[in-house]
Amino acid sequence: MISGLYSVSAISRQRIGLFGGSFNPAHKGHVAVSEEALKRLQLDQVWWLVSPQNPLKDSRNTQDFDDRLAHATQLAANPRLMVTGMEAELGTRTTAQTFAALSPMFRHSRFVWIMGADSFAGLHHWNDWRQIPATLPLAVFARPGWSQAALSSPAARLLAGDRLDAADAGLLANTPAPAWCFLNMPLRHESSTAIRNGNGIAHS
């Protein structure tokens, strides 16, 4: 079970973006993507799903979950950005598992999965990755140096016939999966990895 804030009745008929990741740490680039998604996808809210541990990443390089959650909450000052530890509450380890656990919500509201071009380029490495675009429409946002890799990736090839034009991004939440669009935006150069290594752009 998850908290009442995210119950079916609380979010009925809303348009919600789900933005998952380690947020290790969260930074202003995450905020920029979220606010662009609110505008371009015509969303009511964006939820950050702070992962307890990304199964594709080394846990030794992942900061404490509670610290990451607290920092993300502090950074996401926009009241339409909701920082959650939902995956910890659900006990899910992968995005496909999280989607399965949230399926009752998906029947009552319109959800979009938000991801960066770097993540989309490597989507085929995720566990049960084909279930992800089959469950929710995807909004893929440009990241420095990743556009070509994203648009030529196995996921892009699989979903070639399901791509919406960026001009139609506002329709994405109402489009049955599979559906996706690639959205250019002013590029941000913040990197959680660089920040952890002490050579990234400040995130506070």
Contact map, one row per residue, 1 for C-alpha under 8 A:
111000000000000000000000000000000000000000000000000000000000000000000000000000000000000011000000000000000000000000000000000000000000000000000000000000000000000000000000000000000000000000000000000000000000
111101100000000000000000000000000000000000000000000000000000000000000000000000000000010011000000000000000000000000000000000000000000000000000000000000000000000000000000000000000000000000000000000000000000
111111100000000000000000000000000000000000000000000000000000000000000000000000000000000000000000000000000000000000000000000000000000000000000000000000000000000000000000000000000000000000000000000000000000
011111100100000000000000000000000000000000000000000000000000000000000000000000000000000000000000000000000000000000000000000000000000000000000000000000000000000000000000000000000000000000000000000000000000
001111100100000000000000000000000000000000000000000000000000000000000000000000000000000000000000000000000000000000000000000000000000000000000000000000000000000000000000000000000000000000000000000000000000
011111110110000000000000000000000000000000000000000000000000000000000000000000000000000000000000000000000000000000000000000000000000000000000000000000000000000000000000000000000000000000000000000000000000
011111111110000000000000000000000000000000000000000000000000000000000000000000000000000000000000000000001000000000000000000000000000000000000000000000000000000000000000000000000000000000000000000000000000
000001111111000000000000000000000000000000000000000000000000000000000000000000000000000000000000000000011001000000000000000000000000000000000000000000000000000000000000000000000000000000000000000000000000
000000111111000000000000000000000000000000000000000000000000000000000000000000000000000000000000000000000000000000000000000000000000000000000000000000000000000000000000000000000000000000000000000000000000
000111111111000000000000000000000000000000000000000000000000000000000000000000000000000000000000000000000000000000000000000000000000000000000000000000000000000000000000000000000000000000000000000000000000
000001111111110000000000000000000000000000000000000000000000000000000000000000000000000000000000000000000001100000000000000000000000000000000000000000000000000000000000000000000000000000000000000000000000
000000011111110000000000000000000000000000000000000000000000000000000000000000000000000000000000000000000001100000000000000000000000000000000000000000000000000000000000000000000000000000000000000000000000
000000000011111000000000000000000000000000000000000000000000000000000000000000000000000000000000000000000001110000000000000000000000000000000000000000000000000000000000000000000000000000000000000000000000
000000000011111100000000000000000000000000110000000000000000000000000000000000000000000000000000000000000000110000000000000000000000000000000000000000000000000000000000000000000000000000000000000000000000
000000000000111110000000000000000000000001111000000000000000000000000000000000000000000000000000000000000000111100000000000000000000000000000000000000000000000000000000000010000000000000000000000000000000
000000000000011111000000000000000000000000111110000000000000000000000000000000000000000000000000000000000000111100000000000000000000000000000000000000000000000000000000000000000000000000000000000000000000
000000000000001111100000000000000000110000101110000000000000000000000000000000000000000000000000000000000000001111000000000000000000000000000000000000000000000000000000000000000000000000000000000000000000
000000000000000111110000000000000000000000000111100000000000000000000000000000000000000000000000000000000000001111000000000000000000000000000000000000000000000000000000000000000000000000000000000000000000
000000000000000011111000000000000100000000000111100000000000000000000000000000000000000000000000000000000000000011100000000000000000000000000000000000000000000000000000000000000000000000000000000000000000
000000000000000001111100000000000000000000000001111000000000000000000000000000000000000000000010000000000000000001100000000000000000000000000000000000000000000000000000000000000000000000000000000000000000
000000000000000000111110000000000000000000000001111001000000000000000000000000000000000000000000000000000000000000000000000000000000000000000000000000000000000000000000000000000000000000000000000000000000
000000000000000000011111100000000000000000000000011111000000010000000000000000000000000000000000000000000000000000000000000000000000000000000000000000000000000000000000000000000000000000000000000000000000
000000000000000000001111111000000000000000000000011000000000000000010001000000000000000000000000000000000000000000000000000000000000000000000000000000000000000000000000000000000000000000000001000000000000
000000000000000000000111110000000000000000000000000000000000011000010000000000000000000000000000000000000000000000000000000000000000000000000000000000000000000000000000000000000000000000000001100100000000
000000000000000000000111111000000000000000000000000000000000001000010011000000000000000000000000000000000000000000000000000000000000000000000000000000000000000000000000000000000000000000000001001100000000
000000000000000000000011111101000000000000000000000000000000000000010011001000000000000000000000000000000000000000000000000000000000000000000000000000000000000000000000000000000000000000000001000000000010
000000000000000000000010111111100000000000000000000000000000000000000001001000000000000000000000000000000000000000000000000000000000000000000000000000000000000000000000000000000000000000000111000000000111
000000000000000000000000011111110000000000000000000000000000000000000000001000000000000000000000000000000000000000000000000000000000000000000000000000000000000000000000000000000000000000000100000000000011
000000000000000000000000001111111000000000000000000000000000000000000000000000000000000000000000000000000000000000000000000000000000000000000000000000000000000000000000000000000000000000011110000000000000
000000000000000000000000011111111100000000000000000000000000000000000000000000000000000000000000000000000000000000000000000000000000000000000000000000000000000000000000000000000000000000000000000000000000
000000000000000000000000001111111110000000000000000000000000000000000000001100000000000000000000000000000000000000000000000000000000000000000000000000000000000000000000000000000000000000000000000000000000
000000000000000000000000000111111111000000000000000000000000000000000000000000000000000000000000000000000000000000000000000000000000000000000000000000000000000000000000000000000000000000010000000000000000
000000000000000000000000000011111111100000000000000000000000000000000000000000000000000000000000000000000000000000000000000000000000000000001000000000000000000000000000000000000000000000000000000000000000
000000000000000000100000000001111111110000000100000000000000000000000000000000001000000000000000000000000000000000000000000000000000000000000000000000000000000000000000000000000000000000000000000000000000
000000000000000000000000000000111111111000000000000000000000000000000000000000000000000000000000000000000000000000000000000000000000000000000000000000000000000000000000000000000000000000000000000000000000
000000000000000000000000000000011111111100000000000000000000000000000000000000000000000000000000000000000000000000000000000000000000000000000000000000000000000000000000000000000000000010000000000000000000
000000000000000010000000000000001111111111100100000000000000000000000000000000000000000000000000000000000000000001000000000000000000000000000000000000000000000000000000000000000000000000000000000000000000
000000000000000010000000000000000111111111111100000000000000000000000000000000000000000000000000000000000000000000000000000000000000000000000000000000000000000000000000000000000000000000000000000000000000
000000000000000000000000000000000011111111100000000000000000000000000000000000000000000000000000000000000000000000000000000000000000000000000000000000000000000000000000000000000000000000000000000000000000
000000000000000000000000000000000001111111100000000000000000000000000000000000000000000000000000000000000000000000000000000000000000000000000000000000000000000000000000110000000000000000000000000000000000
000000000000000000000000000000000000111111100000000000000000000000000000000000000000000000000000000000000000000000000000000000000000000000000000000000000000000000000000111110000000000000000000000000000000
000000000000001000000000000000000000111111110000000000000000000000000000000000000000000000000000000000000000000000000000000000000000000000000000000000000000000000000000010000000000000000000000000000000000
000000000000011110000000000000000000111111111100000000000000000000000000000000000000000000000000000000000000000000000000000000000000000000000000000000000000000000000000000000000000000000000000000000000000
000000000000011100000000000000000000010001111100000000000000000000000000000000010000000000000000000000000000000000000000000000000000000000000000000000000000000000000000000000000000000000000000000000000000
000000000000001110000000000000000000010000111110000000000000000000000000000000011100000000000000000000000000000000000000000000000000000000000000000000000000000000000000000000000000000000000000000000000000
000000000000000111100000000000000100110000111111000000000000000000000000000000011100000000000000000000000000000000000000000000000000000000000000000000000000000000000000000000000000000000000000000000000000
000000000000000111100000000000000000000000001111100000000000000000000000000000001111000000000000000000000000000000000000000000000000000000000000000000000000000000000000000000000000000000000000000000000000
000000000000000001111000000000000000000000000111110000000000000000000000000000001111000000000000000000000000000000000000000000000000000000000000000000000000000000000000000000000000000000000000000000000000
000000000000000001111000000000000000000000000011111000000000000000000000000000000011111000000000000000000000000000000000000000000000000000000000000000000000000000000000000000000000000000000000000000000000
000000000000000000011110000000000000000000000001111100000000000000011000000000000011111000000000000000000000000000000000000000000000000000000000000000000000000000000000000000000000000000000000000000000000
000000000000000000011110000000000000000000000000111111000000000010000000000000000000101100001000000000000000000000000000000000000000000000000000000000000000000000000000000000000000000000000000000000000000
000000000000000000000100000000000000000000000000011111000000000010000000000000000000101100001000000000000000000000000000000000000000000000000000000000000000000000000000000000000000000000000000000000000000
000000000000000000000100000000000000000000000000001111101010010010000000000000000000000000001000000000000000000000000000000000000000000000000000000000000000000000000000000000000000000000000000000000000000
000000000000000000001100000000000000000000000000001111111110000000000000000000000000000000001100000000000000000000000000000000000000000000000000000000000000000000000000000000000000000000000000000000000000
000000000000000000000000000000000000000000000000000011111100000000000000000000000000000000001100000000000000000000000000000000000000000000000000000000000000000000000000000000000000000000000000000000000000
000000000000000000000000000000000000000000000000000001111100000000000000000000000000000000000000000000000000000000000000000001000000000000000000000000000000000000000000000000000000000000000000000000000000
000000000000000000000000000000000000000000000000000011111110100000000000000000000000000000000000000000000000000000000000000000000000000000000000000000000000000000000000000000000000000000000000000000000000
000000000000000000000000000000000000000000000000000001111111110000000000000000000000000000000000000000000000000000000000000000000000000000000000000000000000000000000000000000000000000000000000000000000000
000000000000000000000000000000000000000000000000000011001111110000000000000000000000000000000000000000000000000000000000000000000000000000000000000000000000000000000000000000000000000000000000000000000000
000000000000000000000000000000000000000000000000000000000111111000000000000000000000000000000000000000000000000000000000000000000000000000000000000000000000000000000000000000000000000000000000000000000000
000000000000000000000000000000000000000000000000000000001111111000000000000000000000000000000000000000000000000000000000000000000000000000000000000000000000000000000000000000000000000000000000000000000000
000000000000000000000101000000000000000000000000000010000111111100000000000000000000000000000000000000000000000000000000000000000000000000000000000000000000000000000000000000000000000000000000000000000000
000000000000000000000001100000000000000000000000000000000001111110110000000000000000000000000000000000000000000000000000000000000000000000000000000000000000000000000000000000000000000000000000000000000000
000000000000000000000000000000000000000000000000000000000000011111110000000000000000000000000000000000000000000000000000000000000000000000000000000000000000000000000000000000000000000000000000000000000000
000000000000000000000000000000000000000000000000001110000000001111111000000000000000000000000000000000000000000000000000000000000000000000000000000000000000000000000000000000000000000000000000000000000000
000000000000000000000000000000000000000000000000000000000000000111111100000000000000000000000000000000000000000000000000000000000000000000000000000000000000000000000000000000000000000000000000000000000000
000000000000000000000000000000000000000000000000000000000000001111111110000000000000000000000000000000000000000000000000000000000000000000000000000000000000000000000000000000000000000000000000000000000000
000000000000000000000011110000000000000000000000010000000000001111111111000000000000000000000000000000000000000000000000000000000000000000000000000000000000000000000000000000000000000000000000000000000000
000000000000000000000000000000000000000000000000010000000000000011111111100000000011100000000000000000000000000000000000000000000000000000000000000000000000000000000000000000000000000000000000000000000000
000000000000000000000000000000000000000000000000000000000000000001111111110000000000000000000000000000000000000000000000000000000000000000000000000000000000000000000000000000000000000000000000000000000000
000000000000000000000000110000000000000000000000000000000000000000111111111000000000000000000000000000000000000000000000000000000000000000000000000000000000000000000000000000000000000000000000000000000000
000000000000000000000010111000000000000000000000000000000000000000011111111100000010000000000000000000000000000000000000000000000000000000000000000000000000000000000000000000000000000000000000000000000000
000000000000000000000000000000000000000000000000000000000000000000001111111110000110000000000000000000000000000000000000000000000000000000000000000000000000000000000000000000000000000000000000000000000000
000000000000000000000000000000000000000000000000000000000000000000000111111110000000000000000000000000000000000000000000000000000000000000000000000000000000000000000000000000000000000000000000000000000000
000000000000000000000000011100100000000000000000000000000000000000000011111110000000000000000000000000000000000000000000000000000000000000000000000000000000000000000000000000000000000000000000000000000001
000000000000000000000000000000100000000000000000000000000000000000000001111111101110000000000000000000000000000000000000000000000000000000000000000000000000000000000000000000000000000000000000000000000000
000000000000000000000000000000000000000000000000000000000000000000000000111111101000000000000000000000000000000000000000000000000000000000000000000000000000000000000000000000000000000000000000000000000000
000000000000000000000000000000000000000000000000000000000000000000000000000111111000000000000000000000000000000000000000000000000000000000000000000000000000000000000000000000000000000000000000000000000000
000000000000000000000000000000000000000000000000000000000000000000000000000111111100000000000000000000000000000000000000000000000000000000000000000000000000000000000000000000000000000000000000000000000000
000000000000000000000000000000000000000000011100000000000000000000000000000001111100000000000000000000000000000000000000000000000000000000000000000000000000000000000000000000000000000000000000000000000000
000000000000000000000000000000000100000000001111000000000000000000000000000111111110000000000000000000000000000000000000000000000000000000000000000000000000000000000000000000000000000000000000000000000000
000000000000000000000000000000000000000000001111000000000000000000000000100100111111000000000000000000000000000000000000000000000000000000000000000000000000000000000000000000000000000000000000000000000000
000000000000000000000000000000000000000000000011110000000000000000001001100100001111100000000000000000000000000000000000000000000000000000000000000000000000000000000000000000000000000000000000000000000000
000000000000000000000000000000000000000000000011110000000000000000001000000000000111110000000000000000000000000000000000000000000000000000000000000000000000000000000000000000000000000000000000000000000000
000000000000000000000000000000000000000000000000111100000000000000001000000000000011111110000000000000000000000000000000000000000000000000000000000000000000000000000000000000000000000000000000000000000000
010000000000000000000000000000000000000000000000110000000000000000000000000000000001111111000000000000000000000000000000000000000000000000000000000000000000000000000000000000000000000000000000000000000000
000000000000000000000000000000000000000000000000111100000000000000000000000000000000111111111000010000000000000000000000000000000000000000000000000000000000000000000000000000000000000000000000000000000000
000000000000000000000000000000000000000000000000001100000000000000000000000000000000111111110000000000000000000000000000000000000000000000000000000000000000000000000000000000000000000000000000000000000000
110000000000000000000000000000000000000000000000000000000000000000000000000000000000111111100000000000000000000000000000000000000000000000000000000000000000000000000000000000000000000000000000000000000000
110000000000000000000000000000000000000000000000000000000000000000000000000000000000011111110000010010000000000000000000000000000000000000000000000000000000000000000000000000000000000000000000000000000000
000000000000000000000000000000000000000000000000000000000000000000000000000000000000001111111000000000000000000000000000000000000000000000000000000000000000000000000000000000000000000000000000000000000000
000000000000000000000000000000000000000000000000000000000000000000000000000000000000001101111110110010000000000000000000000000000000000000000000000000000000000000000000000000000000000000000000000000000000
000000000000000000000000000000000000000000000000001111100000000000000000000000000000001000111110110000000000000000000000000000000000000000000000000000000000000000000000000000000000000000000000000000000000
000000000000000000000000000000000000000000000000000001100000000000000000000000000000000000011111110000000000000000000000000000100000000000000000000000000000000000000000000000000000000000000000000000000000
000000000000000000010000000000000000000000000000000000000000000000000000000000000000000000011111111000000000000000000000000000100001000000000000000000000000000000000000000000000000000000000000000000000000
000000000000000000000000000000000000000000000000000000000000000000000000000000000000000000000111111100000000000000000000000000111011000000000000000000000000000000000000000000000000000000000000000000000000
000000000000000000000000000000000000000000000000000000000000000000000000000000000000000000011111111110000000000000000000000000000000000000000000000000000000000000000000000000000000000000000000000000000000
000000000000000000000000000000000000000000000000000000000000000000000000000000000000001001011111111111000000000000000000000000000000000000000000000000000000000000000000000000000000000000000000000000000000
000000000000000000000000000000000000000000000000000000000000000000000000000000000000000000000011111111100000000000000000000000000001001000000000000000000000000000000000000000000000000000000000000000000000
000000000000000000000000000000000000000000000000000000000000000000000000000000000000000000000001111111100000000000000000000000000000000000000000000000000000000000000000000000000000000000000000000000000000
000000000000000000000000000000000000000000000000000000000000000000000000000000000000000001010000111111110000000000000000000000000000000000000000000000000000000000000000000000000000000000000000000000000000
000000000000000000000000000000000000000000000000000000000000000000000000000000000000000000000000011111111100000000000000000000000000000000000000000000000000000000000000000000000000000000000000000000000000
000000000000000000000000000000000000000000000000000000000000000000000000000000000000000000000000001111111110000000000000000000000000000000000000000000000000000000000000000000000000000000000000000000000000
000000010000000000000000000000000000000000000000000000000000000000000000000000000000000000000000000011111111000000000000000000000000000000000000000000000000000000000000000000000000000000000000000000000000
000000110000000000000000000000000000000000000000000000000000000000000000000000000000000000000000000001111111100000000000000000000000000000000000000000000000000000000000000000000000000000000000000000000000
000000000000000000000000000000000000000000000000000000000000000000000000000000000000000000000000000001111111111000000000000000000000000000000000000000000000000000000000000000000000000000000000000000000000
000000000000000000000000000000000000000000000000000000000000000000000000000000000000000000000000000000111111110000000000000000000000000000000000000000000000000000000000000000000000000000000000000000000000
000000010011100000000000000000000000000000000000000000000000000000000000000000000000000000000000000000011111110000000000000000000000000000000000000000000000000000000000000000000000000000000000000000000000
000000000011111100000000000000000000000000000000000000000000000000000000000000000000000000000000000000001111111000000000000000000000000000000000000000000000000000000000000000000000000000000000000000000000
000000000000111100000000000000000000000000000000000000000000000000000000000000000000000000000000000000000111111100000000000000000000000000000000000000000000000000000000000011000000000000000000000000000000
000000000000001111000000000000000000000000000000000000000000000000000000000000000000000000000000000000000100111110000000000000000000000110000000000000000000000000000000000010000000000000000000000000000000
000000000000001111000000000000000000000000000000000000000000000000000000000000000000000000000000000000000000011111000000000000000000000111100000000000000000000000000000000110000000000000000000000000000000
000000000000000011100000000000000000000000000000000000000000000000000000000000000000000000000000000000000000001111100000000000000000000111100000000000000000000000000000000000000000000000000000000000000000
000000000000000011110000000000000000100000000000000000000000000000000000000000000000000000000000000000000000000111110000000000000000000001111000000000000000000000000000000000000000000000000000000000000000
000000000000000000110000000000000000000000000000000000000000000000000000000000000000000000000000000000000000000011111011000000000000000001111000000000000000000000000000000000000000000000000000000000000000
000000000000000000000000000000000000000000000000000000000000000000000000000000000000000000000000000000000000000001111111000000000000000000011110000000000000000000000000000000000000000000000000000000000000
000000000000000000000000000000000000000000000000000000000000000000000000000000000000000000000000000000000000000000111111100000000000000000011110011011000000000000000000000000000000000000000000000000000000
000000000000000000000000000000000000000000000000000000000000000000000000000000000000000000000000000000000000000000011111110000000000000000000010011011000000000000000000000000000000000000000000000000000000
000000000000000000000000000000000000000000000000000000000000000000000000000000000000000000000000000000000000000000111111111000000000000000000000000000000000000000000000000000000000000000000000000000000000
000000000000000000000000000000000000000000000000000000000000000000000000000000000000000000000000000000000000000000111111111000000000000000010000000001001010000000000000000000000000000000000000000000000000
000000000000000000000000000000000000000000000000000000000000000000000000000000000000000000000000000000000000000000001111111100000000000000000000010011111110000000000000000000000000000000000000000000000000
000000000000000000000000000000000000000000000000000000000000000000000000000000000000000000000000000000000000000000000111111111000000000000000000000001001000000000000000000000000000000000000000000000000000
000000000000000000000000000000000000000000000000000000000000000000000000000000000000000000000000000000000000000000000011111111001000000000000000000000000110000000000000000000000000000000000000000000000000
000000000000000000000000000000000000000000000000000000000000000000000000000000000000000000000000000000000000000000000000111111001100000000000000000000000110000000000000000000000000000000000000000000000000
000000000000000000000000000000000000000000000000000000000000000000000000000000000000000000000000000000000000000000000000011111101000000000000000000000000000000000000000000000000000000000000000000000000000
000000000000000000000000000000000000000000000000000000010000000000000000000000000000000000000000000000000000000000000000011111111000000000000000000000000000000000000000000000000000000000000000000000000000
000000000000000000000000000000000000000000000000000000000000000000000000000000000000000000000111000000000000000000000000000011111000000000000000000000000000000000000000000000000000000000000000000000000000
000000000000000000000000000000000000000000000000000000000000000000000000000000000000000000000001000000000000000000000000000001111111000000000000000000000000000000000000000000000000000000000000000000000000
000000000000000000000000000000000000000000000000000000000000000000000000000000000000000000000001000000000000000000000000001111111111100000000000000000000000000000000000000000000000000000000000000000000000
000000000000000000000000000000000000000000000000000000000000000000000000000000000000000000000000000000000000000000000000000100011111110000000000000000000000000000000000000000000000000000000000000000000000
000000000000000000000000000000000000000000000000000000000000000000000000000000000000000000000001000000000000000000000000000000011111111000000000000000000000000000000000000000000000000000000000000000000000
000000000000000000000000000000000000000000000000000000000000000000000000000000000000000000000011001000000000000000000000000000011111111100000000000000000000000000000000000000000000000000000000000000000000
000000000000000000000000000000000000000000000000000000000000000000000000000000000000000000000000000000000000000000000000000000001111111111000000000000000000000000000000000000001111000000000000000000000000
000000000000000000000000000000000000000000000000000000000000000000000000000000000000000000000000000000000000000000000000000000000111111110000000000000000000000000000000000000001100000000000000000000000000
000000000000000000000000000000000000000000000000000000000000000000000000000000000000000000000000001000000000000000000000000000000011111110000000000000000000000000000000000000001100000000000000000000000000
000000000000000000000000000000000000000000000000000000000000000000000000000000000000000000000000000000000000001110000000000000000001111111000000000000000000000000000000000000011110000000000000000000000000
000000000000000000000000000000000000000000000000000000000000000000000000000000000000000000000000000000000000001110000000000000000000111111100000000000000000000000000000000110111111000000000000000000000000
000000000000000000000000000000000000000000000000000000000000000000000000000000000000000000000000000000000000000111100000000000000000100111110000000000000000000000000000000000000011100000000000000000000000
000000000000000000000000000000000000000000000000000000000000000000000000000000000000000000000000000000000000000111100000000000000000000011111000000000000000000000000000000100000001111000000000000000000000
000000000000000000000000000000000000000000000000000000000000000000000000000000000000000000000000000000000000000001111001000000000000000001111100000000000000000000000000000000000001111000000000000000000000
000000000000000000000000000000001000000000000000000000000000000000000000000000000000000000000000000000000000000001111000000000000000000000111110000000000000000000000000000000000000011110000000000000000000
000000000000000000000000000000000000000000000000000000000000000000000000000000000000000000000000000000000000000000011000000000000000000000011111011000000000000000000000000000000000011110100000000000000000
000000000000000000000000000000000000000000000000000000000000000000000000000000000000000000000000000000000000000000011100000000000000000000001111111000000000000000000000000000000000000000110000000000000000
000000000000000000000000000000000000000000000000000000000000000000000000000000000000000000000000000000000000000000000000000000000000000000000111111000000000000000000000000000000000000000111000000000000000
000000000000000000000000000000000000000000000000000000000000000000000000000000000000000000000000000000000000000000000000000000000000000000000011111100000000000000000000000000000000000000000000000000000000
000000000000000000000000000000000000000000000000000000000000000000000000000000000000000000000000000000000000000000001100100000000000000000000111111111000000000000000000000000000000000000000000000000000000
000000000000000000000000000000000000000000000000000000000000000000000000000000000000000000000000000000000000000000001100000000000000000000000111111111100000000000000000000000000000000000000000000000000000
000000000000000000000000000000000000000000000000000000000000000000000000000000000000000000000000000000000000000000000000000000000000000000000000111111110000000000000000000000000000000000000000000000000000
000000000000000000000000000000000000000000000000000000000000000000000000000000000000000000000000000000000000000000001100100000000000000000000000011111111000000000000000000000000000000000000000000000000000
000000000000000000000000000000000000000000000000000000000000000000000000000000000000000000000000000000000000000000001101110000000000000000000000011111111001000000000000000000000000000000000000000000000000
000000000000000000000000000000000000000000000000000000000000000000000000000000000000000000000000000000000000000000000000100000000000000000000000001111111001100000000000000000000000000000000000000000000000
000000000000000000000000000000000000000000000000000000000000000000000000000000000000000000000000000000000000000000000000100000000000000000000000000111111101100000000000000000000000000000000000000000000000
000000000000000000000000000000000000000000000000000000000000000000000000000000000000000000000000000000000000000000000001110000000000000000000000000011111111100000000000000000000000000000000000000000000000
000000000000000000000000000000000000000000000000000000000000000000000000000000000000000000000000000000000000000000000000101100000000000000000000000000011111110000000000000000000000000000000000000000000000
000000000000000000000000000000000000000000000000000000000000000000000000000000000000000000000000000000000000000000000001101100000000000000000000000000001111111000000000000000000000000000000000000000000000
000000000000000000000000000000000000000000000000000000000000000000000000000000000000000000000000000000000000000000000000000000000000000000000000000001111111111100000000000000000000000000000000000000000000
000000000000000000000000000000000000000000000000000000000000000000000000000000000000000000000000000000000000000000000000000000000000000000000000000000111111111100000000000000000000000000000000000000000000
000000000000000000000000000000000000000000000000000000000000000000000000000000000000000000000000000000000000000000000000000000000000000000000000000000000111111110000000000000000000000000000000000000000000
000000000000000000000000000000000000000000000000000000000000000000000000000000000000000000000000000000000000000000000000000000000000000000000000000000000011111111100000000000000111000000000000000000000000
000000000000000000000000000000000000000000000000000000000000000000000000000000000000000000000000000000000000000000000000000000000000000000000000000000000001111111100000000000000000000000000000000000000000
000000000000000000000000000000000000000000000000000000000000000000000000000000000000000000000000000000000000000000000000000000000000000000000000000000000000011111100000000000000000000000000000000000000000
000000000000000000000000000000000000000000000000000000000000000000000000000000000000000000000000000000000000000000000000000000000000000000000000000000000000001111110000000000000111000000000000000000000000
000000000000000000000000000000000000000000000000000000000000000000000000000000000000000000000000000000000000000000000000000000000000000000000000000000000000001111111000000000000011100000000000000000000000
000000000000000000000000000000000000000000000000000000000000000000000000000000000000000000000000000000000000000000000000000000000000000000000000000000000000000001111101100100000011100000000000000000000000
000000000000000000000000000000000000000000000000000000000000000000000000000000000000000000000000000000000000000000000000000000000000000000000000000000000000000000111111100000000000110000000000000000000000
000000000000000000000000000000000000000000000000000000000000000000000000000000000000000000000000000000000000000000000000000000000000000000000000000000000000000000011111100000000000111000000000000000000000
000000000000000000000000000000000000000000000000000000000000000000000000000000000000000000000000000000000000000000000000000000000000000000000000000000000000000000001111110000000000000000000000000000000000
000000000000000000000000000000000000000000000000000000000000000000000000000000000000000000000000000000000000000000000000000000000000000000000000000000000000000000011111111100000000000000000000000000000000
000000000000000000000000000000000000000110000000000000000000000000000000000000000000000000000000000000000000000000000000000000000000000000000000000000000000000000011111111100000000100000000000000000000000
000000000000000000000000000000000000000111000000000000000000000000000000000000000000000000000000000000000000000000000000000000000000000000000000000000000000000000000011111110000000000000000000000000000000
000000000000000000000000000000000000000010000000000000000000000000000000000000000000000000000000000000000000000000000000000000000000000000000000000000000000000000000001111111100000000000000000000000000000
000000000000000000000000000000000000000010000000000000000000000000000000000000000000000000000000000000000000000100000000000000000000000010100000000000000000000000010001111111100011100000000000000000000000
000000000000001000000000000000000000000010000000000000000000000000000000000000000000000000000000000000000000011100000000000000000000000010000000000000000000000000000000011111110000000000000000000000000000
000000000000000000000000000000000000000000000000000000000000000000000000000000000000000000000000000000000000010000000000000000000000000000000000000000000000000000000000001111110000000000000000000000000000
000000000000000000000000000000000000000000000000000000000000000000000000000000000000000000000000000000000000000000000000000000000000000010000000000000000000000000000000001111111010000000000000000000000000
000000000000000000000000000000000000000000000000000000000000000000000000000000000000000000000000000000000000000000000000000000000000000110000000000000000000000000000000000011111110000000000000000000000000
000000000000000000000000000000000000000000000000000000000000000000000000000000000000000000000000000000000000000000000000000000000000111110000000000000000000000000000000000000111110000000000000000000000000
000000000000000000000000000000000000000000000000000000000000000000000000000000000000000000000000000000000000000000000000000000000000111110000000000000000000001001000000000000011111000000000000000000000000
000000000000000000000000000000000000000000000000000000000000000000000000000000000000000000000000000000000000000000000000000000000000100111000000000000000000001001110000000100111111100000000000000000000000
000000000000000000000000000000000000000000000000000000000000000000000000000000000000000000000000000000000000000000000000000000000000100011110000000000000000001001110000000100000111110000000000000000000000
000000000000000000000000000000000000000000000000000000000000000000000000000000000000000000000000000000000000000000000000000000000000000001110000000000000000000000111100100100000011111000000000000000000000
000000000000000000000000000000000000000000000000000000000000000000000000000000000000000000000000000000000000000000000000000000000000000000111100000000000000000000001100000000000001111100000000000000000000
000000000000000000000000000000000000000000000000000000000000000000000000000000000000000000000000000000000000000000000000000000000000000000111100000000000000000000000100000000000000111110000000000000000000
000000000000000000000000000000000000000000000000000000000000000000000000000000000000000000000000000000000000000000000000000000000000000000001100000000000000000000000000000000000000011111000000000000000000
000000000000000000000000000000000001000000000000000000000000000000000000000000000000000000000000000000000000000000000000000000000000000000001100000000000000000000000000000000000000001111100000000000000000
000000000000000000000000000000000000000000000000000000000000000000000000000000000000000000000000000000000000000000000000000000000000000000000000000000000000000000000000000000000000000111110000000000000000
000000000000000000000000000000000000000000000000000000000000000000000000000000000000000000000000000000000000000000000000000000000000000000000111000000000000000000000000000000000000000011111000000000000000
000000000000000000000000000010010000000000000000000000000000000000000000000000000000000000000000000000000000000000000000000000000000000000000011000000000000000000000000000000000000000001111100000000000000
000000000000000000000000000010000000000000000000000000000000000000000000000000000000000000000000000000000000000000000000000000000000000000000001000000000000000000000000000000000000000000111110000000001000
000000000000000000000000001110000000000000000000000000000000000000000000000000000000000000000000000000000000000000000000000000000000000000000000000000000000000000000000000000000000000000011111011000011110
000000000000000000000000001010000000000000000000000000000000000000000000000000000000000000000000000000000000000000000000000000000000000000000000000000000000000000000000000000000000000000001111111000011000
000000000000000000000011111000000000000000000000000000000000000000000000000000000000000000000000000000000000000000000000000000000000000000000000000000000000000000000000000000000000000000000111111100010000
000000000000000000000001000000000000000000000000000000000000000000000000000000000000000000000000000000000000000000000000000000000000000000000000000000000000000000000000000000000000000000000011111110010000
000000000000000000000000000000000000000000000000000000000000000000000000000000000000000000000000000000000000000000000000000000000000000000000000000000000000000000000000000000000000000000000111111111111000
000000000000000000000000100000000000000000000000000000000000000000000000000000000000000000000000000000000000000000000000000000000000000000000000000000000000000000000000000000000000000000000111111111111110
000000000000000000000001100000000000000000000000000000000000000000000000000000000000000000000000000000000000000000000000000000000000000000000000000000000000000000000000000000000000000000000001111111110000
000000000000000000000000000000000000000000000000000000000000000000000000000000000000000000000000000000000000000000000000000000000000000000000000000000000000000000000000000000000000000000000000111111110000
000000000000000000000000000000000000000000000000000000000000000000000000000000000000000000000000000000000000000000000000000000000000000000000000000000000000000000000000000000000000000000000000011111110000
000000000000000000000000000000000000000000000000000000000000000000000000000000000000000000000000000000000000000000000000000000000000000000000000000000000000000000000000000000000000000000000000011111111000
000000000000000000000000000000000000000000000000000000000000000000000000000000000000000000000000000000000000000000000000000000000000000000000000000000000000000000000000000000000000000000000111111111111100
000000000000000000000000000000000000000000000000000000000000000000000000000000000000000000000000000000000000000000000000000000000000000000000000000000000000000000000000000000000000000000001110011000111110
000000000000000000000000001000000000000000000000000000000000000000000000000000000000000000000000000000000000000000000000000000000000000000000000000000000000000000000000000000000000000000000100001000011111
000000000000000000000000011100000000000000000000000000000000000000000000000000000000000000000000000000000000000000000000000000000000000000000000000000000000000000000000000000000000000000000100001000001111
000000000000000000000000001100000000000000000000000000000000000000000000001000000000000000000000000000000000000000000000000000000000000000000000000000000000000000000000000000000000000000000000000000000111
